[in-house]
Amino acid sequence: MKIKHIAQAAALAMIASASVPAFAGVVVAEKGDSKLKIGAKFYLNMTDYKVEKNGVQSTRTRGMAVDRAYLEARYYFDSNWMMRFTSDVNSETKRTAGVLSKKNKGSNVFLKYAYVEGKLAGKAAVLRLGLSHTPWIDYEQGLWKYRYVSKVAIDQYKYDASSDLGIGLKGKLADGLFGYWVTATNGEGYGTQTNNKTAGTGTDYNLRFGIYPVKGLTIDLQYRHGFMGTKTSTSAGTLKTLNQLMVTYGTGHDYRVGANYILNTQKSNITQITTKKEDVTVLWGWANFGGGFGAFGRIESQKDKVNTVNPFKGTRYVAGVQYSPRKNVRFSLAFDDHKVSNNGNVAGDTKRTRRYGLYSRVSF
């Protein structure tokens, strides 16, 4: 197929996107089963954001933002092998060697996914190579459904990245009773991929294992271990270990409730002294009422498990209502309230961030 034909098909799909499901996009058939799919997804939000320190407002912003904009292309060589490219634009901070900054990101376009995938043994063993999803975040987002309003906890608190560069193997066993996904990656996360890693840099390992005994019930465990890009030949880095348990129950499009327990530990690679240990408990749920209306909410409690003097404690509430006039257009009125006591382990220091407004997700 000529390039101009693909371009014409893409243009027609954009015009007709109102009638196409999320990420169904353009389908270009070529020699039987081989095909190209193109899609896009935007988070268009209008919010009021406030930061208070010790009861005094320090920051306030208000207005419209494109919190996320994705452009995606997938090409299927056959029924077993495919490749995917996804670009991303966002206004989040950048992770460099485990440290967050806004340099060189902001509204810049960067890679989110660029990988090849192949079935080695049907659904039992699927290989991924390249810049791909990490095992947990995208999976939980699929159950949570409201990523355009709120991230899941380990993404919110930067315990894990949603995409990383490396190799992975995933699959479903025993007719779907068990599921697994394990990766070995650079650990730096998306937006900071290094072509040639410095000698001595550690490899990060990430695993999710799930049990699905009855329809609607999910039980998943996560184990992540590595340096998140902090270890090099000249730096010992910081060893980080993440454990998580999540149990959810629900029916397809009607409702789902979930509970998570997370333990995130950080150690000096030289002294092996625990420098950070935090646990997070999460309760969340959503329900659809019919006619395109629904509601959702999250409660998160974060605690310091290392410092016995002035341990910090964080509590976060997210709640909202949704209206979806069609499958690929969603609107939500929501608020997000996060309060931290003994912020930075300073006695009596409090920090509170509040965000509320209109959130939307549009895709084709």
N, C-alpha and C positions, 0 to 999 in steps of 0.2 A: 504494500500500500504506500502511495506517495505521501510525503510529508504534508503537502498542501491539503490532502484529503483529511488527514488527522486534524490539522488546524481548523478546517471548516467544520468538522464534527464537533470539536471542542467549543467553537463559537456558538453553534446551534444548541448545544447542551446548556450553555450558560443562559441563553435566552429562554430556554424551556425548563429551567431549573425548578420552577415552582411546582412542577408535576413529577419531579424525580425524588425518590427517597434519599435519606442521608447517605452520602458517599456512594450512591449507586453510580452517579457520574456518567461519563461517556463510555460506551462499549464498542470497541472496534474489533470485529472478527477478522481473523487472518489464518487461513489454512486450518479450518476446523475449529479446535478448541482454543487455540492461541488467541489472546485478546488483551486489549489495553483498556484500563479503567482510569478515568480522571475525575477528581472531586475536589471540593473546597469546603472549608468550615470556618466560620467567624464567631467570635464572642464579642458582641457589641453591647457595652454596658454604660449606664448613666448613673453615677453614684455620688454620694457625699461621704468623705473619708476624714475621720478625726483621730488625732493622737493626743492623749492627756498624760502628763507626768505629774504624779502627786496631786491630782485633782485640778491641775492647771493646763489648759489647752496649749499645746506647743505647735501643732500642725493641723491645717485643715485645707482640704482640696475638694473641689466640686466640679463635675462636668462629665463630658462624654469621653469614652476611651474604647479603643479596639484592643481589648485585653489579649486576644489571640487571633491569628489569621493563618490558616494552613492551606497549602496547595499540595495535592497528592496525585501521584501517578503510580499505577501498578500494572505490571506486564506479566502475563501468564504464558510461559513457554509451552506448557502442557498441563496435564492434571496433577503433576507432581512437583514441578519447579516454577518459581515465580521470583520477581524482583520488585522492590518498592522504593520509591523516592518521595519524601515529604519535607517540604520547606516550612519554616515557622517564623512568624513575626510576633514578638511580644514585648511587654514593658517590664519584664522581671529583671532581677539582678543576675549577674553572671558568676558562676563558680570557677575560680582559678586556684588549683592546688588546695581545694577545700575551703577557700576564703571567698566570700561573696563580695562582688563589686558591680557597679553599673557600667564600667568601662567597656566600650566596643560592643554593646548589646543594644539596650533600649529598643529602638524601632528598626534595627538592622535585621536583614533576612539571614537566617542561618539554617543549617541542616538539623532536622529532628530525627529522621530515619533515612537510611540508605543501606539496604541489605539484600542479600539473596537468601531464599528459603527453599528447602527441598525435603521431600518425604523420603526417608531412608527405609522405613518399614511401615508404610501407611500412616495412620494416626498415632501409632505407638511410638514413633521416633521421627521427629521433624527437626531438621538442622537449620540454624540461623547463623549467618556470618555477616558482620558489618556493624553499622550503627543501628541498633534495634531497641525495642522495648526491654526494660528490665522485667523480671518475672512478676512483680506484685502490683505496681501502681496502676497500670492500665487495666489489669484484671479487676481490681477493686472498684475503679471508676466505672466499669461496665455494670457492676452491681449497684453502685451508689446512684448513678444516672445524672447527677447534678454537678459535674465537674465545672460547668460554665459559671456556677455560683461559688462553689467551694472545692478546694483540693481535698484529697484524703489526707489523713493525719501525717503519715511518714513523708509525704511530699510537702505538706504545710510546714513541718518542723525541720525540713532539710536532712532527714535521716537517710534518704535514698534519692536517687535521680530517676526520672521516668524513662530515660533512654541512655544507653552507654555503648561504647565501642568494644566489640569482642566477638566471642563465639558462644552459641547456646544450643541446647537440646531440650525439646519439650515433647509431650505426648499424653495420650489418654490410654488407660489400660483397663482390662476386665470389663469391656463394654461400657466404659465411661465411669466405672465405680471409683477409679483413682485417676488423678492427674498430676503431672509434674512439669517443672520448668527450671533448668539450672543453667547458669551463665558464668563465664570467666571473662572479665572485662578489664579495661584500663583503670576504671574506677573514678575517672574525672567527671563523668556525666556529659550530657549533650552540651554543645556550644564551646567545648574546650578540647576537641579531639586533637591528639598529637600524632603526626605521621610516623615519627620514629621516637619511641620512648627512651628516656635517659636510662642508661644501664643501671640496674639495681632497683628500678621502680617495681613496686609490688603489684601483683595481680589480685583483683577483687573477685570474690565468689558470692553468688546470689542464688538462693534456692527457694522455690515455692512447691509445697506438696499438698495436694488436696484429696479429701474423701467426700464422696457424694452418695450417701447410703440410700436416700429416698428422694423423690422428685421435689425440688424446691429447697432442699437443705444442703448447705455448703459448709464444710469444715476445712480450713486452710491454715497451714503453718509456713512461716518464712524464717530463713536464716541467711543473714548477710554478714560477710567477714572480709575486711580489707582496709586499705589506707585512703580510699577516696581521693587518690591522686596526690597525697601529701608526701609519699616516700620517693626519694630519688637517690642517686649515688652519693650525694652530698648531704642529704637530710634523712634522718631516721624515720620521720613521719609520725603520724598518730594512728594507732591501730583502733579500728572501730568495729563493733559487733552489734548487730541488730537482730532481735528475736520478736516474732509476732504470731499471735493466734487470733483468728477471726472465725466467727460462726454467724451465718445468716440464714434466714428462711423467708420464702415468699413465693408468689406465683407470677409468671411471666410479666404481664403489664398491669397487674392490679395493685400489688404492694410488695415491699420487702423491708425487713428489719434486720439489723446487724449489731454485733458487739465485737470490739477489738481490745486486745491487751498487747501493749508494746513495751519492750525493754531495750533501751539504747545505751550501750556502754562504750566508753572511750578510754584508751590507755596510752601512756607514753611507751613508745617502742623500745626505749633504752632502759628505763627503770621498771617497766611493767606496772607502774602505779596507776590505779584508776583515777583519772582526772575528771570524768563526767559519767554519771549514771542517772538516767531519767526513765521513768515509766509513765505511760499514757494509757488511760482507759477511755474508750469511745463507745457511745450508744448512738445509733442513727437509724433513720427509717424514712420511707416515703409511701404515698398511696395515691392512686388515681381514682377520681370520683365519677368519671364519665363526662362526656361533652367537652373533652379537652382540658378539664380542670383537675388539679392535684395539689398536694401539699407535701412538705419535706422538712426535716430537721436533723441537727447533730448536736451532741453534747460531748465535749472533750475535756478531760482533766489531766494536766501534766504536772508531775512532781519530781523534785530533786531528791535523789536517793544517796548522794554522796556527802553533801555538806550538812553537818549536824548543827552548825551555827548559821542562822539566817538562810535556811533552805528556801529556794523559790518555789512558787506554786502558781500554775496557770490554769485558767478556766475559760473555755470558749463555747459560745452558743451561736448556732446558725439555724435560721428558720425562714420559711417563705411559702408562698403559694405560686402555682404555675398555671399558665393558660397556653395551650398549644392548638392553634387553629388548624394546623396540618402537621404531618409527621416531621417535616424538615424545618419547622419554625416553632421556637419555644420562647415564651416570655415568663419572667418571674419577678415578683416583688419580694425582696428578701433583706434580712439584716444579718450582720456578722459582728459579734461582740467578743473581744478577747481581752482578758484582764490578767496581769501578772503581778503577784505580790512578792516582796523582797527581790525585786528585779535586779539582776546582776549580783545576787546574794548580799545586797545592801539592806540592812534592817529598815523597814518602814517605807522603802522606795517602791512605788507602784507605777505601772504603765498600763494604759488602757487604750486599745484601738477599736474604733467602731466604724463600720461601713454599712451603708444601706442604700437601696435604690432599685432601679430597674435593670435586670439582667436579661440578655437574650442570646440565643444560639441559632444560627442560620447555616444551613448546609445544603449541598447537592452532591 
